[in-house]
Every structure is written in C-alpha cells, then in structure tokens.
C-alpha cells in the first residue's frame, strides 16, 4: 500500500531542494517529535549513491538508521530511492505560492497506516518550518 503526504513550503525551489538534500540541514529538521533528533546524516546525491540518517530518542532509549540508495534524481524535481524492500519518491513542484513537496512511500507492516502518515507528515511539517525560517 502506498501512502502519500504533502506540504507547501513557502520558499524558492533551490532552497527547498538544498535543505532536503544537505546533511547539515537534515540534522536540523529530520525528527517526528521534539523528543527525537537526527544525530548524523550522509548524502551521496547521485543514482546509485547512498544516504543515511541516524535517528535517536533524546533520552537514549532507542535509535535506528534510516538508510537507502537513490534510484532516480532530477534536480529540483524528483528524488526516488529504495530503503530495505520499500521505495519512496519525493516530488518538488513549483507553484505560485512556493514549492509543493509530495512524498509517496510504500507502507510498512509494523505500524498502522495512520501512525506512518502522522510520523512522516510531522517530519515534513518540521522540514517546512526549517526552510521557511532559514535566511
């Protein structure tokens, strides 16, 4: 089953793209809630390149690596990647009000669809706030 989430980011597309693909930015926005954070991130932005973000509970109780391989990249338009046996696509669509960011991914079976939607949407909300606040 596919899940799709989206948000409008009120910023130029090059700024949105850079914040989504820069490890320095990813560390600042990649968390679903205030009690989690990303402690490290790496990005090799090319087809066949890899990415990884270490996500941890701030109390140290749990952590995991979100990692995968890029399968398609069209700068300022599209990123597709595989992670484990799942795939995702990130579309960057210019609008008159900013950039609509749409992420579609294959749901996993451990958490409910609603939990996955909420978690990914929360991260996307934090991303938009991060980009819009950057000078």
N, C-alpha and C positions, 0 to 999 in steps of 0.2 A: 504494500500500500504506500502511495506517495502522500507526503504532507507538504503543503506549500504555505509559506509565511512571507509577509512583505511589509515594507515601511517606506515612507517618503523621507528622504534625507535632504534637507534644505541647504545644499552646498553644491559647488561645481563638481562635475563628474570626475575630473582628475584628482581632486581632493578626496572624494569618496573612494575611488579606486586605490589610491595610495594608502589610506587609512585601513582599508580592508586587507591589503597585501603586505604591509610593513610590520615586521616583528615588533618594533618599538611601539607601534600603535596597538597591535593585537594584545599585547600585555596589559594595556590600559583599559580596553573595553570588553575583553572576552571572558565574561562571567555572567551566570544567570541570576545571581543574587549577591547581596553585599557580604555574605559570609563565605564566598568563594573568590578565588583570584587565579590568574594565569601567571605562573612564576617564570616561565621561559617559553620562547617561541622561535621557530626557524621556518624560513620560507625559501624555497628554490623554485621561483615562479617561471616554469617552463614545462612543456609537455614532457612527462616522464620524471619531472622534478618532484621532490617530496616536501611535505610540510609537517610540522608537529607543534603542538601547544601542550604544555604541562599544566593541567588544571588541578587545583588543590583546595580543599576546605581550609579556611584560615586557621581553624583550631588544630590542624594537622591530623584529623581523624581519617581522612580519605583523600585520594588523589588518583588521577589517571592521565594518560597521554591520549590526546585526540590527534591522530596522525593519518596521513594518506598520501596519495600520489595524484598529481594533476594529469588529467586526460585530455583536456581541451582548454585553450586560453585564447580569447580575443580581447586584446587590451581595451579597457573602458567599456566592455560589453558583456563578456561572459567568462566564467570560470567553471569548469566541470572537474570533478575529482572522484576518486574511489577511496573508500575507507573501510577496511575489512572487506566484507562481502556486500557492502552497500555503496550507493553512489549519491551524489548531490550535484546540483547546478545552482550557480549564483548569477542572476541576470542584473545588469546595470542598465536602466532605461532612463534616458534623459526626458524630462518633462518641463513644462514651462515654470513649474514651482520648485524644481530640484531634480533629484535622482530617485526613481523608484527602484528599490532593491528587492528582488524576489528570490527566495531560496526554496528550492524543491528538493526533497530528500526522501529516500526510502526509509520508512519507519522500521524501528527495531521491535523486538517482541518482549523485552524485559519490562518496559514502562508503557503505560497506556498512551494512546494517541494524544489525548488531552494533555498529559504531562509533557510529552515531547513537544507539542505545539507551544505550550506555555514556556518551557525552558528555552527553546530556540528563539521564540518571539521576544523573551526577556533579554537575551543576548543582543538581538537585533535592535531593540529599543535602546540598550546601553550604547551600542555602536553609533546610532543616530545622534544621541546626546553628545557623545565624544566628538564626533565630526563637527557638529554644529557649534560646539563650544571652542573648537580649535581656531586660533588666529592664523 
